[in-house]
């Protein structure tokens, strides 16, 4: 397993461990309660992480002959 694949565990940690820790309403961030902002932030960061994995994964390159 490539070390780059360990990036995929970062969103899991953000969702599963982070949400119970930051489970509160105050403060409001961008008009959202903090827990909702946390979830939206990790959805965006998860997409970014998957994009990074896609760009740096050498297995996805086509072989040109």
N, C-alpha and C positions, 0 to 999 in steps of 0.2 A: 504494500500500500504506500502510495506516495505521501510525503509529508504535507504536500499542498492540500490533500484531502482533509486534513485536520481542520482546515478553515470551515468546513461544513458543520463542525460541532459548535462553533461560536454562536450561531443563532439559536441552537438548542439550549445552550446555557442561558442566553438572554431571555428566552421565553419561559423555560421551565424553572429556572432558579431565580431569575430577576423579577418575575411578576409577583410572586408571593412577598418578596422583600419590599417592593415599591407600591404595594397595594394601599393607596391612599388617594383622596380626592384633591387635597390641597398640596401644592400650589397648582394653579392653572398655567399651562404652557400652550401658547398659540390658541387660547380659548378652549382647550381640552383639559379635562381632569388629568392629573399626572399619570395615573395608571393607563388611561386610554392613549395618552401621548407615548408612553413607553411601548405599548403594543404596536402602534403605528410606526414608531422609530425602528423597531426590530423587523417589521415587515419590509421596510425600505432597505435596512441593512442586510437582510436575508437575500433580497434580490441582488444587491450589490455583490454580496459574497458569491452567489451562484454565477453571476457574470464574470467575476474574477476567475473562478474555477474553470469556467468555459473557455476563457481567453488563454489561460496558461496550460490547459490540458493538452498534451501532445498526442493523445490517442484520437482526438477528433480530426486531425489533419488528414486530408485525402492524399493518397499516394498518386503522384503524377508519373506517367510512364512515357 
